[in-house]
Amino acid sequence: MAAVEELEARYIMNTYNRQEDRTLVLVKGAGSRVWDNKGKDYLDFVGGLAVNILGHCHPDVVAAICFQAGELIHASNLYYTRPQAELARVLVEHSAGDRVFFANSGAEVNEAAIKLARKFHYPRRYKIITARRSFHGRTLATVAATGQQKYQQGFAPLPDGFSYARFNDLASFEELVDGETAAIMIEPVQGEGGIHVAAPDFIRGLRELCDRTGLLLIFDEVQCGLGRTGRLWAYENWGAAPDIFTTAKGLGGGLPIGAMLARSGVAEVFKPGDHASTFGGNPVACRAALAVLELLLKDSFLEQVRNKGSLFMAGLRRQVTLFPGLVREARGLGLMAALELREPLAGAAQQRCQERGLLVNAIGDNILRFLPPLIALEEELEQALAILEQVLSGLLEQT
């Protein structure tokens, strides 16, 4: 039988940077750990890029998937299904949204948010201000919304109407507002941009700016929502509610599902035929999402996430103290964190962590991103920090 790497090289488009020296074939997961095809286990602090918020194969999620797969897998949105309706109810009852649109990914629900904002202001306003370093998806519209040129190269001409202000700089957003501006779209915690946390005054200032100018405020919580910051929604940390917000990644506990929520007065501008998704609100994905939310909403669960986040951030800040010549800064909120290195050594650090049984994510040349599952044990967080300290110590000896 051909090796997985050989099959991929021959049949799959080359869109992922799976370098030869980082090859890893994963075959099993349970909790915070995964196993490769050679039987080696790893602490997984990549977490499917913030998808596996309950770890791998959580028994409640597995049971929900198996039950629903035996009842009804797909029916299309021409008909009602109970899992979709129940999931919408739970999301609305525990958020600032009043209506839900379901899709399959973060890019799709961000695309829906862009369309909703434009429809709300049609035809006079259509422009959307986003932040530099932001990431909103891979479709043409969400790439245009993304404030990182590297994701836009080779795809011109992109849809117009997007401009980029400086994250955590309210004045730079105010300067871009004009009579054609429809909305501001922001990640309360920038994920792909390197785990940059919004300042409270910045988020509240955006809310006031939108109220004063009639703009819609859109929060992209695709990565930072669903308990990742220690609150169900990241915006709860600042007490500033959005008009529209999006969630995906962890919502299905590993299955693809996304949701856009909007407040009353905004959601109603979407009429039948304005937007749709064939697989959006799939019964199996919705049943999995209900299992995820049931666990997140249990008493003390999010409090435990906050406590574990404090422990982990303290450990990352210790690395700055131990290796000041190597580590520039530790950033994060809850269990969403990053270390910024002073030298372009993130790739080497990622590889050495993997060799020692810890999976982390290098963003660019200088940043290590950590997205441990919310169910990670304190001893697993400490184990990860110990491995990281060994890796950084080894890198320092070579620099």
RALIN-V656796 format. One record per pair of residues at least 12 apart in sequence whose C-alpha atoms are under 7 Angstrom apart, sorted by sequence separation. I is the first residue (numbers start at 1). GAP is how many residues later the second one is. D is the distance in Angstrom with one decimal. If there is no record, write none. Layout:
BEGIN
i=(I/I)
gap=(GAP/GAP)
d=(D/D)
END
This chain:
BEGIN
i=(24/25/32/88/134/135/247/327/328/350/134/246/247/317/327/328/133/134/144/246/316/327/328/130/132/133/144/245/246/326/327/347/131/132/245/326/346/130/145/147/244/245/326/140/141/144/244/347/140/243/244/346/243/345/346/344/345/346/225/344/346/32/219/343/31/32/218/221/222/226/309/310/342/30/31/217/218/219/220/221/222/226/309/341/30/31/110/217/218/219/220/221/222/223/309/340/341/358/29/30/31/216/217/218/219/220/222/340/29/257/306/339/340/107/256/305/338/339/107/111/168/255/338/339/106/107/111/168/188/338/356/107/110/132/170/183/184/185/186/187/191/337/338/128/129/130/131/132/169/182/183/184/185/186/187/207/252/337/127/128/129/130/131/132/168/182/183/184/185/186/187/336/337/353/107/126/127/128/129/130/131/132/170/185/189/203/253/336/353/129/131/170/204/252/253/335/203/252/335/200/251/353/253/335/352/252/251/349/188/188/127/128/125/126/127/128/129/130/125/126/127/128/129/130/131/124/125/126/127/128/129/130/134/125/128/135/135/134/133/121/118/117/117/227/305/312/308/315/319/326/231/230/230/227/230/230/117/229/230/229/228/229/228/229/228/106/113/196/197/110/195/196/109/195/106/106/195/105/106/195/105/194/96/120/113/109/120/109/119/105/109/104/105/106/104/105/103/104/116/103/102/103/102/101/102/100/101/100/101/100/99/100/98/99/97/98/99/97/98/97/98/96/99/194/50/194/103/104/103/104/103/102/103/102/61/53/84/51/52/50/51/54/84/87/50/53/83/52/77/51/52/76/81/84/51/76/83/87/83/74/74/73/72/73/68/69/68/65/68/65/64/65/64/61/64/61/60/61/46/43/44/45/46/42/43/44/45/46/41/42/43/42/55/54/53/54/55/50/52/53/54/49/46/47/45/46/47/45/46/47/45/44/45/22/32/32)
gap=(12/12/12/12/12/12/12/12/12/12/13/13/13/13/13/13/14/14/14/14/14/14/14/15/15/15/15/15/15/15/15/15/16/16/16/16/16/17/17/17/17/17/17/18/18/18/18/18/19/19/19/19/20/20/20/21/21/21/22/22/22/23/23/23/24/24/24/24/24/24/24/24/24/25/25/25/25/25/25/25/25/25/25/25/26/26/26/26/26/26/26/26/26/26/26/26/26/26/27/27/27/27/27/27/27/27/27/27/28/28/28/28/28/29/29/29/29/29/30/30/30/30/30/30/31/31/31/31/31/31/31/32/32/32/32/32/32/32/32/32/32/32/32/33/33/33/33/33/33/33/33/33/33/33/33/33/33/33/34/34/34/34/34/34/34/34/34/34/34/34/34/34/34/34/35/35/35/35/35/35/35/35/35/35/35/35/35/35/35/36/36/36/36/36/36/36/37/37/37/38/38/38/39/39/39/40/41/42/46/47/53/53/54/54/54/54/54/54/55/55/55/55/55/55/55/56/56/56/56/56/56/56/56/57/57/57/58/59/60/61/64/65/66/69/69/69/70/70/70/70/71/72/73/75/75/76/99/104/104/105/106/106/107/107/108/116/131/135/135/136/136/136/137/137/141/142/142/143/143/143/144/144/145/146/147/149/149/150/150/151/151/152/152/152/153/153/154/154/154/155/156/156/157/158/158/159/159/160/160/161/162/162/163/163/164/164/164/165/165/166/166/167/168/169/173/173/174/175/176/176/177/178/178/179/192/197/197/198/198/199/199/199/199/199/200/200/200/201/201/202/202/202/202/202/203/203/203/203/204/208/209/210/211/211/215/215/216/219/219/222/223/223/224/227/227/230/231/231/313/314/314/314/314/315/315/315/315/315/316/316/316/317/318/319/320/320/320/321/321/321/321/322/324/324/325/325/325/326/326/326/327/328/328/329/341/344)
d=(6.7/5.8/5.7/6.0/5.3/6.6/5.4/7.0/5.4/6.1/4.9/5.8/6.5/5.5/6.1/5.3/5.1/6.6/5.9/4.4/5.9/4.4/5.4/6.4/4.3/5.4/6.4/5.8/6.3/5.8/5.7/5.8/5.8/6.4/5.4/5.4/5.4/6.8/5.8/6.1/5.6/6.5/6.9/6.4/6.0/6.6/4.3/6.6/6.9/5.7/6.6/5.3/5.5/6.2/5.0/4.5/6.0/5.7/6.4/4.8/5.9/5.1/6.2/6.2/4.5/6.6/5.8/6.7/5.9/6.9/6.9/6.8/6.8/6.8/4.9/5.3/6.1/6.5/5.8/5.4/4.1/7.0/4.2/5.0/4.6/6.8/6.7/5.3/4.7/4.6/5.2/5.1/4.8/6.3/4.9/5.7/6.1/6.5/5.1/5.6/6.6/5.9/6.5/5.3/6.5/7.0/6.0/4.5/6.6/6.2/5.4/5.7/6.5/6.3/6.8/6.5/6.6/5.2/4.3/6.6/5.9/5.8/5.4/6.8/6.6/6.3/6.2/6.2/6.8/4.4/6.8/6.5/6.8/5.5/5.8/4.8/6.4/6.2/6.3/5.7/6.5/5.9/5.9/6.2/5.8/6.2/4.9/5.9/6.9/5.3/4.5/5.2/4.6/5.2/4.8/6.5/5.8/5.2/4.3/5.1/5.0/5.0/4.8/5.6/5.5/6.4/5.8/6.0/5.9/5.8/6.2/6.1/6.8/6.7/6.5/6.5/5.8/6.6/5.7/6.3/5.6/6.3/6.6/6.9/6.1/7.0/6.5/5.3/6.6/6.9/5.3/6.9/5.8/5.3/6.5/6.2/6.8/4.3/6.3/5.5/5.3/6.5/6.1/6.9/6.3/6.8/6.8/6.4/6.5/6.6/5.9/6.0/6.9/5.9/4.4/5.8/6.5/6.0/4.1/5.9/5.3/4.9/4.8/5.0/6.5/6.2/5.3/5.1/6.9/5.6/6.2/5.9/6.1/5.0/6.8/6.0/6.7/5.7/4.8/6.3/6.5/6.4/6.5/7.0/6.1/6.4/6.6/6.4/6.8/6.7/6.2/5.3/6.7/6.4/5.2/4.6/6.8/5.2/5.0/4.0/6.0/6.0/5.6/6.5/6.3/5.5/6.8/6.8/6.5/6.4/6.5/7.0/6.1/6.0/6.6/5.1/6.1/5.7/6.8/5.9/6.9/6.7/6.3/6.5/6.7/6.1/6.0/6.0/6.7/6.1/5.4/5.2/5.5/5.8/4.0/4.8/5.9/4.9/6.7/5.0/5.8/6.0/4.5/5.6/6.5/6.4/5.1/5.7/6.4/4.5/5.6/6.7/6.8/5.6/5.0/5.9/6.6/4.8/4.8/4.7/5.7/6.8/6.2/6.8/6.1/6.6/5.8/6.8/6.7/5.6/3.8/4.8/6.3/5.1/6.7/5.5/5.5/4.5/5.8/6.2/4.0/6.5/6.2/6.3/6.2/6.5/5.5/5.6/6.9/6.5/5.6/6.1/6.9/5.6/5.8/6.8/5.5/5.9/5.5/5.9/6.2/6.0/6.8/5.8/7.0/6.1/5.4/5.7/6.7/6.6/5.9/5.7/5.6/5.4/6.6/5.6/6.2/6.7/6.0/6.1/6.3/5.4/5.1/4.3/4.8/5.0/5.3/5.9/6.5/5.3/6.1/6.6/5.1/5.5/4.5/5.8/6.6/5.8/6.2/5.4/5.6/7.0/6.2/6.0/5.5/5.2/6.1/5.0/6.4/6.3/4.1/6.7/7.0/6.6/6.3/5.9)
END
